[in-house]
Amino acid sequence: IATGGVYKTPIAATALEFVSSSANDSSAGTGAQEITIIGLNSSWVEVTQTIETNGTTAVALGTDLVRLYRWYVSRTGTYATQTAGSHAGNLTIRESGAGATWATINVTPFAFGQSQIGCFTIPAGKTGYIVSKNFFSDSSKSVDLYFFSRANADDVTTPFTGTMRIIEREVGLSGGFGPQWKAGKGPLVGPCDIGFMGVISIGNADIAVEFEVLLIG
């Protein structure tokens, strides 16, 4: 559902840094030369940051983030093909000082070049409606899928009014599944966390989700 298995939801904006497992992911290298990061700042407003890479040496993000839901390689030293991707190593955004990992972009089995995070946080000042979602899993495994929301995500003082609530539960799914709604699910008033959790019936399996959110405001 999220590569790396995590979607960080801290109560305060956090200083972050980028690092690669390959020295070739540097501003003049053959891999990722630049990345673009999209998330929410300390005011829960969406911000976009672009930084040049420096291989295995960590590079600090200029703005602290309280949420990170998308990032990607935005400049590369290689014209990508089916055998050579836009980055050379595994890419990581983590807390400053080699701290906890927030998100990864893997180089195997392919250099994906884009984060895969099945979660989102509706920014402050926006109202969201979920207009579609799709689910994919190993057809030999049964999966239970849980779609959650947390309104008032910026209420960070106990007792919290931002409770985690289930929007939808799908039980015993396998293969692909894409329900159609006559109207969007909502309104979900930002800042509001939304995202999926899943349980596999036995063993391990990949679960992929895709959903569209209409933002108004």
Summary of the structure (lengths in Angstrom):
residues: 217
radius of gyration: 18.1
end to end distance: 27.9
largest distance: 52.5
contacts: 673
relative contact order: 0.21
helix: 0%
strand: 50%
